């Protein structure tokens, strides 16, 4: 039976096998070409001070998601819960319990009224943020690894081990389409402002789809091992993808070409998140116990956020706060399952 613990083992083994490939330092990178659409970083301060440590979870935290108004943070965990946190007070407001399995991801809807969560119970759940109640359950048909809302909040995509992305109409809470083409598990998905769906798979590829027509658009090749996650900039001009090949690739969505490869050192980058203006990207570096923040224009690491355990998730808020989460440690490391806030 598949489990997130098993997936972590695969990640760690992959890192050990390919440490020799990762000899660059934090500032080392490769770029295939320059691109005029890379956004200029502003002169504002890079988040680097830890302002809170939240420790209510009892197992690995797999994803963080801020509400667009910056007031709430959702965290998904292998302890079978999604926790909602007040960002200002750093207090847990409520615990949303998945009674089927471990929770693999969570996302706020654009208007902040809903949280979607996915689990290894093969379901996607919609939660009402105000009442803290589950209002709908959608059956993906396999272990579900991630989800993403469309910009208008009317569509949700879910990515699963059945090699497919399922698309859901949230007005009717009905299945709209199944996007198929990957040849291995789909671990990540995101939806751009213009309705383009990106999906990342253990088959080493990133695929693009048109959400409105449900048609396949393009396959992005370049990663040399399976891909974990992906995220678009707010304007949809750039896509980032993370991989077990120890890199993050940036893709120009106009040309659908890889324009840069970010490499830290000997760590798998497990998740990524762009700042609201696309000037920075945060990456969760699984094995090194850190999250890194990169300047998208210069392609340089501009700060490192340290944890006491392996960093499994990261997310930017709309006002440049960063949430990072830890877990996945081995018997040789302390497992603190901590969520940290940085500004």
Secondary structure per residue as TSV (DSSP state, phi and psi in degrees):
chain	resnum	aa	ss	phi	psi
A	1	X	-	360.0	137.2
A	2	X	-	-75.2	145.6
A	3	X	-	-146.8	160.4
A	4	X	H	-65.1	-31.7
A	5	X	H	-61.0	-40.1
A	6	X	H	-64.4	-37.5
A	7	X	H	-65.8	-39.8
A	8	X	H	-60.3	-41.5
A	9	X	H	-59.5	-42.2
A	10	X	H	-63.4	-40.6
A	11	X	H	-62.5	-46.4
A	12	X	H	-64.2	-42.8
A	13	X	H	-62.2	-40.2
A	14	X	H	-63.3	-40.1
A	15	X	H	-62.4	-44.8
A	16	X	H	-61.9	-40.3
A	17	X	H	-67.2	-25.2
A	18	X	T	-121.9	18.5
A	19	X	G	-57.0	-35.1
A	20	X	G	-64.3	-22.1
A	21	X	G	-80.9	-15.1
A	22	X	-	-111.1	75.7
A	23	X	-	-101.1	-5.5
A	24	X	-	-77.3	156.8
A	25	X	-	-89.0	-178.7
A	26	X	T	-59.0	-31.5
A	27	X	T	-91.6	-2.4
A	28	X	-	-82.8	143.4
A	29	X	E	-162.3	169.6
A	30	X	E	-130.0	144.4
A	31	X	-	-133.0	126.8
A	32	X	S	-77.3	-28.1
A	33	X	-	-165.1	161.8
A	34	X	-	-86.5	156.7
A	35	X	-	-141.6	130.3
A	36	X	T	-71.4	-13.7
A	37	X	T	-88.6	-2.1
A	38	X	S	-69.2	128.5
A	39	X	-	-81.4	140.7
A	40	X	-	-76.2	129.2
A	41	X	-	-70.0	141.1
A	42	X	-	-82.4	178.7
A	43	X	S	-88.6	6.4
A	44	X	S	-67.9	163.2
A	45	X	-	-74.4	140.5
A	46	X	-	-78.2	133.3
A	47	X	-	-59.2	123.4
A	48	X	-	-147.5	-7.4
A	49	X	-	-103.2	126.2
A	50	X	E	-77.4	119.3
A	51	X	E	-106.0	-9.5
A	52	X	E	-161.2	147.0
A	53	X	E	-128.1	118.7
A	54	X	E	-113.6	125.1
A	55	X	-	-126.8	30.8
A	56	X	-	-79.3	-22.9
A	57	X	-	-68.6	150.5
A	58	X	S	-113.6	9.4
A	59	X	S	-155.5	179.6
A	60	X	-	-52.1	135.1
A	61	X	E	-95.8	122.0
A	62	X	E	-103.1	-17.6
A	63	X	E	-159.4	149.9
A	64	X	E	-123.5	145.8
A	65	X	E	-148.9	124.7
A	66	X	E	-88.6	147.4
A	67	X	-	-72.6	153.8
A	68	X	T	-63.1	-25.1
A	69	X	T	-85.0	1.6
A	70	X	S	73.7	2.1
A	71	X	S	-84.7	-25.9
A	72	X	E	-124.3	150.7
A	73	X	E	-127.4	133.5
A	74	X	E	-108.4	139.9
A	75	X	E	-131.4	134.5
A	76	X	E	-107.2	140.2
A	77	X	E	-141.6	156.4
A	78	X	T	-68.8	-5.7
A	79	X	T	-81.0	12.5
A	80	X	S	71.5	26.2
A	81	X	E	-132.8	156.6
A	82	X	E	-112.5	127.8
A	83	X	E	-107.2	139.3
A	84	X	E	-106.1	128.6
A	85	X	E	-118.0	142.3
A	86	X	E	-80.9	118.4
A	87	X	T	-66.3	-35.0
A	88	X	T	-74.7	-43.9
A	89	X	T	-89.8	-14.2
A	90	X	T	65.4	21.2
A	91	X	E	-100.8	145.6
A	92	X	E	-75.2	123.1
A	93	X	E	-82.1	-44.3
A	94	X	E	-158.2	162.5
A	95	X	E	-119.9	121.1
A	96	X	E	-98.0	118.3
A	97	X	E	-101.2	122.1
A	98	X	-	-88.0	117.6
A	99	X	S	-90.3	7.2
A	100	X	S	-103.5	-38.7
A	101	X	S	-172.0	-171.2
A	102	X	-	-68.7	143.2
A	103	X	E	-92.0	126.0
A	104	X	E	-98.9	-24.2
A	105	X	E	-159.5	165.2
A	106	X	E	-153.0	145.8
A	107	X	E	-144.8	139.5
A	108	X	E	-80.5	144.0
A	109	X	-	-69.1	158.0
A	110	X	T	-56.2	-34.5
A	111	X	T	-87.4	-1.5
A	112	X	S	76.9	8.0
A	113	X	S	-87.8	-18.2
A	114	X	E	-128.4	152.5
A	115	X	E	-123.4	130.2
A	116	X	E	-100.3	137.9
A	117	X	E	-131.0	148.6
A	118	X	E	-120.4	155.7
A	119	X	E	-148.6	169.3
A	120	X	T	-81.6	6.6
A	121	X	T	-84.6	9.7
A	122	X	S	70.0	23.7
A	123	X	E	-128.8	160.4
A	124	X	E	-117.2	130.4
A	125	X	E	-116.9	142.8
A	126	X	E	-107.9	129.0
A	127	X	E	-116.9	136.6
A	128	X	E	-81.2	120.1
A	129	X	T	-65.5	-35.2
A	130	X	T	-73.6	-45.6
A	131	X	T	-90.9	-14.2
A	132	X	T	65.2	24.9
A	133	X	E	-107.8	147.0
A	134	X	E	-75.2	123.2
A	135	X	E	-107.0	-11.8
A	136	X	E	-161.8	146.2
A	137	X	E	-126.0	128.3
A	138	X	E	-116.9	134.5
A	139	X	E	-97.8	112.2
A	140	X	-	-78.1	-34.0
A	141	X	S	102.4	-1.7
A	142	X	S	-159.7	176.6
A	143	X	-	-54.0	132.8
A	144	X	E	-107.9	127.6
A	145	X	E	-99.8	-29.5
A	146	X	E	-161.9	169.5
A	147	X	E	-151.1	166.0
A	148	X	E	-156.3	137.9
A	149	X	E	-88.4	150.2
A	150	X	-	-73.6	164.7
A	151	X	T	-62.8	-30.6
A	152	X	T	-92.2	-1.0
A	153	X	S	76.3	10.3
A	154	X	S	-94.2	-11.6
A	155	X	E	-132.9	143.2
A	156	X	E	-126.6	137.4
A	157	X	E	-109.9	143.0
A	158	X	E	-130.5	139.9
A	159	X	E	-115.1	134.2
A	160	X	E	-141.8	177.7
A	161	X	T	-73.6	-7.3
A	162	X	T	-83.6	16.8
A	163	X	S	68.6	19.7
A	164	X	E	-132.9	156.1
A	165	X	E	-107.9	125.6
A	166	X	E	-101.1	141.0
A	167	X	E	-114.9	131.1
A	168	X	E	-120.7	134.5
A	169	X	E	-85.2	115.0
A	170	X	T	-83.5	-12.0
A	171	X	T	-71.5	-38.3
A	172	X	T	-104.9	-9.5
A	173	X	T	53.3	47.0
A	174	X	E	-122.7	152.1
A	175	X	E	-69.2	126.9
A	176	X	E	-95.8	-45.2
A	177	X	E	-162.6	158.7
A	178	X	E	-120.7	119.9
A	179	X	E	-94.5	111.4
A	180	X	E	-120.6	145.8
A	181	X	-	164.3	-29.0
A	182	X	-	-66.2	150.7
A	183	X	S	-106.7	7.5
A	184	X	S	-151.5	179.7
A	185	X	-	-52.2	141.0
A	186	X	E	-99.0	120.3
A	187	X	E	-100.9	-29.0
A	188	X	E	-135.2	155.2
A	189	X	E	-155.6	154.9
A	190	X	E	-153.7	159.1
A	191	X	E	-123.8	124.7
A	192	X	-	-78.5	166.5
A	193	X	T	-58.0	-33.1
A	194	X	T	-89.0	7.8
A	195	X	S	91.2	9.0
A	196	X	E	-81.0	129.6
A	197	X	E	-99.4	129.8
A	198	X	E	-110.7	142.1
A	199	X	E	-136.5	143.9
A	200	X	E	-120.3	143.5
A	201	X	E	-139.0	159.6
A	202	X	T	-65.4	-8.4
A	203	X	T	-81.2	9.0
A	204	X	S	81.1	3.1
A	205	X	-	-115.1	159.5
A	206	X	E	-112.1	131.5
A	207	X	E	-117.2	147.3
A	208	X	E	-116.1	140.3
A	209	X	E	-135.7	153.2
A	210	X	E	-92.8	114.0
A	211	X	T	-63.3	-33.9
A	212	X	T	-73.3	-37.5
A	213	X	T	-102.0	-10.3
A	214	X	T	61.3	27.6
A	215	X	E	-100.0	144.2
A	216	X	E	-68.4	137.5
A	217	X	E	-107.1	-54.0
A	218	X	E	-163.2	156.1
A	219	X	E	-113.3	133.7
A	220	X	E	-104.5	114.7
A	221	X	-	-105.5	147.7
A	222	X	-	161.9	-38.3
A	223	X	-	-67.4	146.4
A	224	X	S	-103.0	-6.5
A	225	X	S	-138.1	176.2
A	226	X	-	-55.6	151.9
A	227	X	E	-102.9	137.7
A	228	X	E	-92.9	-55.9
A	229	X	E	-145.9	171.6
A	230	X	E	-153.7	157.7
A	231	X	E	-154.6	144.4
A	232	X	E	-94.6	154.5
A	233	X	-	-69.5	163.1
A	234	X	T	-59.2	-34.0
A	235	X	T	-87.3	-4.5
A	236	X	S	77.8	9.3
A	237	X	S	-83.5	-23.3
A	238	X	E	-124.5	145.5
A	239	X	E	-125.1	137.8
A	240	X	E	-113.5	142.1
A	241	X	E	-132.7	141.1
A	242	X	E	-110.1	156.1
A	243	X	E	-150.3	158.7
A	244	X	T	-70.0	-5.7
A	245	X	T	-81.2	12.1
A	246	X	S	73.9	24.6
A	247	X	E	-135.4	163.3
A	248	X	E	-119.4	128.9
A	249	X	E	-107.0	140.6
A	250	X	E	-105.1	132.4
A	251	X	E	-119.8	132.0
A	252	X	E	-80.8	118.5
A	253	X	T	-77.3	-11.3
A	254	X	T	-78.7	-40.5
A	255	X	T	-100.0	-15.2
A	256	X	T	57.2	40.1
A	257	X	E	-119.8	149.6
A	258	X	E	-72.4	126.7
A	259	X	E	-109.9	-13.0
A	260	X	E	-164.0	153.0
A	261	X	E	-127.3	121.3
A	262	X	E	-98.1	129.6
A	263	X	E	-131.3	127.6
A	264	X	-	-81.3	-94.4
A	265	X	S	-142.0	-100.8
A	266	X	S	-111.2	34.7
A	267	X	-	-124.0	137.7
A	268	X	-	-65.9	134.2
A	269	X	E	-92.0	115.9
A	270	X	E	-90.3	-38.0
A	271	X	E	-144.4	166.4
A	272	X	E	-146.9	158.2
A	273	X	E	-155.7	129.8
A	274	X	E	-84.1	148.1
A	275	X	-	-66.5	166.3
A	276	X	T	-62.5	-29.7
A	277	X	T	-97.2	1.8
A	278	X	S	76.7	6.9
A	279	X	S	-76.6	-27.4
A	280	X	E	-126.3	157.9
A	281	X	E	-136.5	131.0
A	282	X	E	-97.1	141.3
A	283	X	E	-132.8	134.8
A	284	X	E	-90.5	114.3
A	285	X	E	-98.1	101.8
A	286	X	T	-56.9	-50.9
A	287	X	T	-84.9	-23.9
A	288	X	T	-90.1	-0.9
A	289	X	T	64.2	31.3
A	290	X	E	-138.9	158.6
A	291	X	E	-112.5	142.9
A	292	X	E	-113.1	145.8
A	293	X	E	-115.2	127.7
A	294	X	E	-113.0	143.6
A	295	X	E	-81.9	119.5
A	296	X	T	-69.5	-28.6
A	297	X	T	-75.8	-48.3
A	298	X	T	-88.5	-14.5
A	299	X	T	61.4	34.7
A	300	X	E	-116.8	145.4
A	301	X	E	-71.3	124.2
A	302	X	E	-108.2	-14.4
A	303	X	E	-162.4	157.0
A	304	X	E	-125.9	128.3
A	305	X	E	-107.3	117.1
A	306	X	E	-94.0	136.6
A	307	X	-	-117.7	171.3
A	308	X	S	-94.2	-1.4
A	309	X	S	-144.3	175.4
A	310	X	-	-64.2	132.8
A	311	X	E	-88.0	121.4
A	312	X	E	-109.9	-13.7
A	313	X	E	-154.1	154.7
A	314	X	E	-156.0	152.1
A	315	X	E	-156.7	138.6
A	316	X	E	-88.8	145.3
A	317	X	-	-95.2	173.2
A	318	X	T	-72.6	-10.9
A	319	X	T	-115.1	27.6
A	320	X	S	74.0	13.0
A	321	X	-	-77.2	149.5
A	322	X	E	-120.8	135.6
A	323	X	E	-106.5	135.5
A	324	X	E	-128.9	153.7
A	325	X	E	-138.6	153.6
A	326	X	E	-127.6	166.8
A	327	X	-	154.5	-172.0
A	328	X	-	75.4	13.9
A	329	X	-	-67.8	163.6
A	330	X	-	-95.5	-176.4
A	331	X	T	-66.5	-12.7
A	332	X	T	-94.1	-5.0
A	333	X	S	-125.9	152.3
A	334	X	-	-70.1	139.6
A	335	X	-	-108.9	101.4
A	336	X	-	-97.9	-15.9
A	337	X	-	50.4	41.3
A	338	X	-	-92.2	141.9
A	339	X	E	-105.5	127.3
A	340	X	E	-118.0	145.7
A	341	X	E	-111.9	137.6
A	342	X	E	-128.2	140.0
A	343	X	-	-151.8	360.0
